[in-house]
Each structure stands twice: as C-alpha cells, then as structure tokens.
Amino acid sequence: KITVHHYMYVRDMRLFDLTYMDLPAGYTHGMPSDGPEHIRGGALDSVVKGLRGEVDSSATEQRDGNDWLTAQFHVKDFGVGRADVLYLNGHVFTLVAFGPEPWQDAPEYKRFFDSFEVKN
C-alpha cells in the first residue's frame, strides 16, 4: 500500500502541484545503491506521461543536501513545465509547475520551486 498526498493549484492555465508518497514499510530494505535513482526516474516518467508531455532535458542536482532529479518538459501545442523529484527515507516528493510559454520565465514559477525545502 502506498499512501499518496496530492496538492494542486490551477489558475490562468498554470498549474502548481506538490505530491508526496509514503512507500510501504520495508519497501526499500535491500535496495541496490542505484535504487533511489530508479525511483526518481520512475516518478518523473509518471508525471510527464500523465501530462502527455516529453522531457526536453533532465539532470540530478544537490539541494538541501539531497539529490533532486529536475526536468524541463513540454506538452505539444499547450505549454512547458518543470518537474523536480526527490526520494528520501521512504518518501517520494514531486514538484511540478506547468503552463503556456513563456511561463518558465515568470517569477511565480521560480518562487514555487525555491519555496520548497526538505529538512532531514
């Protein structure tokens, strides 16, 4: 059983989304060293496919002492977005902002991602 917490705000064709999942106890027991990378990649694929988008670029970066998978994506004839995914201690966090171009240049877009902090 996976518990999912989902919060979304939509306004003027722009979407802000925070989702976090609590993985079942013992799920990560015996996970290989690249397991967190696979979990982040699977969550990212799920988000982008759910929006019927395509990833333009992605990279793993350190924030708050944690590895985040960050991707820029687009949905043909609709807009662009960014998705950030973190796996930490049995939890998967996803942050998504999406909207029409040039949405990625808007101050609210950057502020949304900068406002989220995980305290270990």
GROMACS elastic network, one bead per residue, 0.5 to 0.9 nm:
[ bonds ]
;  ai    aj funct       b0    kb
    1    22     6  0.88985   500
    1    23     6  0.74200   500
    1    24     6  0.58809   500
    2    21     6  0.66054   500
    2    22     6  0.58407   500
    2    23     6  0.51366   500
    2    24     6  0.58121   500
    3    20     6  0.83986   500
    3    21     6  0.55358   500
    3    22     6  0.51204   500
    3    23     6  0.68544   500
    3    24     6  0.80517   500
    4    19     6  0.70791   500
    4    20     6  0.59208   500
    4    22     6  0.65105   500
    4    23     6  0.88215   500
    5    18     6  0.82063   500
    5    19     6  0.55525   500
    5    20     6  0.52814   500
    5    21     6  0.61820   500
    5    22     6  0.83844   500
    6    17     6  0.74856   500
    6    18     6  0.60203   500
    6    20     6  0.66309   500
    6    21     6  0.85992   500
    7    16     6  0.83560   500
    7    17     6  0.57969   500
    7    18     6  0.52111   500
    7    19     6  0.61784   500
    7    20     6  0.89970   500
    8    15     6  0.71068   500
    8    16     6  0.57015   500
    8    18     6  0.63892   500
    8    19     6  0.82943   500
    9    14     6  0.82196   500
    9    15     6  0.58136   500
    9    16     6  0.51735   500
    9    17     6  0.64372   500
   10    13     6  0.67537   500
   10    14     6  0.55612   500
   10    16     6  0.63955   500
   10    17     6  0.85420   500
   11    14     6  0.52348   500
   11    15     6  0.65957   500
   11    16     6  0.87364   500
   12    15     6  0.84180   500
   12    99     6  0.85407   500
   13    98     6  0.83396   500
   13    99     6  0.58425   500
   13   100     6  0.70891   500
   14    97     6  0.73652   500
   14    98     6  0.56752   500
   14   100     6  0.72514   500
   14   103     6  0.80876   500
   15    96     6  0.76165   500
   15    97     6  0.54984   500
   15    98     6  0.51046   500
   15    99     6  0.63300   500
   16    95     6  0.76236   500
   16    96     6  0.58092   500
   16    98     6  0.67604   500
   16   109     6  0.84978   500
   16   112     6  0.76911   500
   17    94     6  0.77861   500
   17    95     6  0.56891   500
   17    97     6  0.64075   500
   17    98     6  0.87460   500
   18    93     6  0.73616   500
   18    94     6  0.57815   500
   18    96     6  0.66151   500
   19    92     6  0.80992   500
   19    93     6  0.58277   500
   19    94     6  0.52185   500
   19    95     6  0.66803   500
   19    96     6  0.86646   500
   20    91     6  0.67472   500
   20    92     6  0.53952   500
   20    94     6  0.62313   500
   20    95     6  0.88074   500
   21    90     6  0.83436   500
   21    91     6  0.54684   500
   21    92     6  0.51300   500
   21    93     6  0.66132   500
   21    94     6  0.88404   500
   22    25     6  0.87022   500
   22    90     6  0.62073   500
   22    92     6  0.68350   500
   23    26     6  0.84472   500
   23    27     6  0.64742   500
   23    28     6  0.82999   500
   23    90     6  0.53266   500
   23    91     6  0.58804   500
   23    92     6  0.76861   500
   24    27     6  0.53891   500
   24    28     6  0.84346   500
   24    90     6  0.75994   500
   25    28     6  0.77806   500
   25    29     6  0.85649   500
   25    90     6  0.77424   500
   26    29     6  0.50815   500
   26    30     6  0.86997   500
   26    90     6  0.86769   500
   27    30     6  0.84782   500
   27    31     6  0.81054   500
   27    90     6  0.75553   500
   28    31     6  0.51225   500
   28    32     6  0.87994   500
   28    35     6  0.82231   500
   28    36     6  0.89930   500
   28    89     6  0.85491   500
   28    90     6  0.67994   500
   31    34     6  0.79372   500
   31    35     6  0.56586   500
   31    36     6  0.82440   500
   32    35     6  0.51536   500
   32    36     6  0.83598   500
   33    36     6  0.72990   500
   33    37     6  0.84573   500
   34    37     6  0.53154   500
   34    38     6  0.65002   500
   34    39     6  0.88844   500
   35    38     6  0.51270   500
   35    39     6  0.62180   500
   35    40     6  0.86874   500
   36    39     6  0.50052   500
   36    40     6  0.61514   500
   36    41     6  0.85161   500
   36    86     6  0.86056   500
   36    87     6  0.60664   500
   36    88     6  0.80829   500
   37    40     6  0.52134   500
   37    41     6  0.61177   500
   37    42     6  0.85853   500
   37    67     6  0.88767   500
   37    69     6  0.83225   500
   37    87     6  0.81583   500
   38    41     6  0.50180   500
   38    42     6  0.60071   500
   38    43     6  0.85329   500
   39    42     6  0.51755   500
   39    43     6  0.61990   500
   39    44     6  0.86184   500
   39    86     6  0.88018   500
   39    87     6  0.69555   500
   39    92     6  0.79240   500
   40    43     6  0.52052   500
   40    44     6  0.61619   500
   40    45     6  0.86466   500
   40    68     6  0.79775   500
   40    69     6  0.65035   500
   40    84     6  0.89921   500
   40    85     6  0.57494   500
   40    86     6  0.62568   500
   40    87     6  0.61665   500
   40    92     6  0.75286   500
   40    93     6  0.88702   500
   40    94     6  0.89437   500
   41    44     6  0.51041   500
   41    45     6  0.61490   500
   41    46     6  0.85972   500
   41    69     6  0.75054   500
   41    85     6  0.81191   500
   42    45     6  0.51292   500
   42    46     6  0.61896   500
   42    47     6  0.87458   500
   43    46     6  0.50845   500
   43    47     6  0.63043   500
   43    48     6  0.87898   500
   43    85     6  0.70645   500
   43    92     6  0.78917   500
   43    93     6  0.87921   500
   43    94     6  0.76562   500
   44    47     6  0.51854   500
   44    48     6  0.62556   500
   44    49     6  0.84813   500
   44    69     6  0.79263   500
   44    70     6  0.85309   500
   44    71     6  0.79286   500
   44    83     6  0.70264   500
   44    84     6  0.76790   500
   44    85     6  0.65410   500
   44    94     6  0.78929   500
   45    48     6  0.53355   500
   45    49     6  0.59193   500
   45    50     6  0.82771   500
   45    55     6  0.86036   500
   46    49     6  0.52705   500
   46    50     6  0.58878   500
   46    51     6  0.87084   500
   47    50     6  0.51188   500
   47    51     6  0.65516   500
   47    52     6  0.87727   500
   47    53     6  0.86868   500
   47    83     6  0.77305   500
   47    94     6  0.83522   500
   47    96     6  0.82242   500
   48    51     6  0.52451   500
   48    52     6  0.62195   500
   48    53     6  0.51271   500
   48    54     6  0.65135   500
   48    55     6  0.71644   500
   48    73     6  0.73740   500
   48    74     6  0.86395   500
   48    75     6  0.87503   500
   48    83     6  0.80229   500
   49    53     6  0.57012   500
   49    54     6  0.74553   500
   50    53     6  0.75731   500
   51    54     6  0.88680   500
   51    75     6  0.72216   500
   52    74     6  0.87527   500
   52    75     6  0.62748   500
   52    76     6  0.84540   500
   53    73     6  0.64502   500
   53    74     6  0.53965   500
   53    76     6  0.71108   500
   53    80     6  0.86925   500
   54    72     6  0.87748   500
   54    73     6  0.54768   500
   54    74     6  0.55836   500
   54    75     6  0.64314   500
   54    76     6  0.83127   500
   55    58     6  0.72940   500
   55    71     6  0.65896   500
   55    72     6  0.60234   500
   55    74     6  0.66179   500
   56    71     6  0.72943   500
   56    72     6  0.55367   500
   56    74     6  0.69961   500
   57    70     6  0.83618   500
   57    71     6  0.55397   500
   57    72     6  0.53921   500
   57    73     6  0.70392   500
   58    69     6  0.69328   500
   58    70     6  0.54592   500
   58    72     6  0.63782   500
   58    73     6  0.87193   500
   59    68     6  0.82368   500
   59    69     6  0.57601   500
   59    70     6  0.55246   500
   59    71     6  0.65714   500
   60    67     6  0.62367   500
   60    68     6  0.54354   500
   60    70     6  0.61418   500
   60    71     6  0.87808   500
   61    66     6  0.80394   500
   61    67     6  0.56077   500
   61    68     6  0.53546   500
   61    69     6  0.64883   500
   61    70     6  0.72939   500
   62    65     6  0.59170   500
   62    66     6  0.53233   500
   62    68     6  0.61528   500
   62    69     6  0.89215   500
   63    66     6  0.53672   500
   63    67     6  0.65798   500
   63    68     6  0.68205   500
   63   117     6  0.84699   500
   63   118     6  0.88960   500
   64    67     6  0.84594   500
   64   117     6  0.68671   500
   64   118     6  0.66419   500
   64   119     6  0.74656   500
   64   120     6  0.85014   500
   65   120     6  0.85423   500
   66    86     6  0.75971   500
   66    87     6  0.85659   500
   66    88     6  0.79176   500
   66   118     6  0.84949   500
   66   120     6  0.88616   500
   67    85     6  0.86925   500
   67    86     6  0.65889   500
   67    87     6  0.78932   500
   67    88     6  0.88661   500
   68    84     6  0.63469   500
   68    85     6  0.54942   500
   68    87     6  0.77505   500
   69    83     6  0.80440   500
   69    84     6  0.55664   500
   69    85     6  0.50896   500
   69    86     6  0.65802   500
   70    82     6  0.71374   500
   70    83     6  0.57466   500
   70    85     6  0.64850   500
   71    81     6  0.83234   500
   71    82     6  0.55716   500
   71    83     6  0.53028   500
   71    84     6  0.64846   500
   71    85     6  0.87544   500
   72    80     6  0.74967   500
   72    81     6  0.58400   500
   72    83     6  0.66368   500
   73    79     6  0.87488   500
   73    80     6  0.57761   500
   73    81     6  0.52854   500
   73    82     6  0.60473   500
   73    83     6  0.78186   500
   73    98     6  0.88761   500
   74    77     6  0.87418   500
   74    78     6  0.78369   500
   74    79     6  0.57828   500
   74    81     6  0.60569   500
   74    82     6  0.85781   500
   74    98     6  0.86271   500
   75    78     6  0.55062   500
   75    79     6  0.54513   500
   75    80     6  0.62311   500
   75    81     6  0.82661   500
   76    79     6  0.68232   500
   76    80     6  0.85980   500
   77   100     6  0.89445   500
   78    99     6  0.75359   500
   78   100     6  0.60552   500
   78   101     6  0.82932   500
   79    98     6  0.69908   500
   79    99     6  0.51437   500
   79   101     6  0.54964   500
   79   102     6  0.83299   500
   79   103     6  0.79538   500
   80    97     6  0.85280   500
   80    98     6  0.57373   500
   80    99     6  0.56976   500
   80   100     6  0.60260   500
   80   101     6  0.60610   500
   80   102     6  0.79552   500
   80   103     6  0.71148   500
   80   104     6  0.71085   500
   81    96     6  0.71316   500
   81    97     6  0.54385   500
   81    99     6  0.63482   500
   81   100     6  0.84502   500
   81   101     6  0.88589   500
   81   103     6  0.79041   500
   81   104     6  0.68242   500
   82    95     6  0.80659   500
   82    96     6  0.57226   500
   82    97     6  0.55379   500
   82    98     6  0.65706   500
   82   104     6  0.79822   500
   82   109     6  0.89151   500
   83    94     6  0.68520   500
   83    95     6  0.55920   500
   83    97     6  0.67167   500
   83    98     6  0.85791   500
   84    93     6  0.80132   500
   84    94     6  0.55862   500
   84    95     6  0.51136   500
   84    96     6  0.65350   500
   84   113     6  0.81920   500
   85    92     6  0.71069   500
   85    93     6  0.55946   500
   85    95     6  0.65754   500
   85    96     6  0.88458   500
   86    91     6  0.80718   500
   86    92     6  0.56634   500
   86    93     6  0.50803   500
   86    94     6  0.65764   500
   86    95     6  0.89299   500
   87    90     6  0.70373   500
   87    91     6  0.57042   500
   87    93     6  0.64159   500
   87    94     6  0.89743   500
   88    91     6  0.52678   500
   88    92     6  0.64593   500
   88    93     6  0.81500   500
   88   120     6  0.85342   500
   89    92     6  0.84817   500
   95   112     6  0.85755   500
   95   113     6  0.72412   500
   95   116     6  0.86184   500
   96   112     6  0.89557   500
   96   113     6  0.84239   500
   97   104     6  0.85041   500
   97   109     6  0.66083   500
   97   112     6  0.77981   500
   97   113     6  0.83593   500
   98   103     6  0.75433   500
   98   104     6  0.80788   500
   98   109     6  0.84567   500
   99   102     6  0.82425   500
   99   103     6  0.56724   500
   99   104     6  0.79095   500
  100   103     6  0.54993   500
  100   104     6  0.84504   500
  101   104     6  0.67938   500
  101   105     6  0.83210   500
  102   105     6  0.57494   500
  102   106     6  0.73656   500
  103   106     6  0.53953   500
  103   107     6  0.89478   500
  103   108     6  0.89533   500
  103   109     6  0.71804   500
  104   107     6  0.83452   500
  104   108     6  0.89139   500
  104   109     6  0.60663   500
  104   110     6  0.76931   500
  105   108     6  0.86816   500
  105   109     6  0.71529   500
  105   110     6  0.78886   500
  106   109     6  0.54513   500
  106   110     6  0.71204   500
  106   111     6  0.89559   500
  107   110     6  0.55135   500
  107   111     6  0.61118   500
  107   112     6  0.86571   500
  108   112     6  0.60142   500
  108   113     6  0.88832   500
  109   112     6  0.54256   500
  109   113     6  0.69976   500
  109   114     6  0.89553   500
  110   113     6  0.54874   500
  110   114     6  0.61592   500
  110   115     6  0.85840   500
  111   115     6  0.58537   500
  111   116     6  0.88769   500
  112   115     6  0.53929   500
  112   116     6  0.70754   500
  113   116     6  0.58059   500
  113   117     6  0.88312   500
  114   117     6  0.76934   500
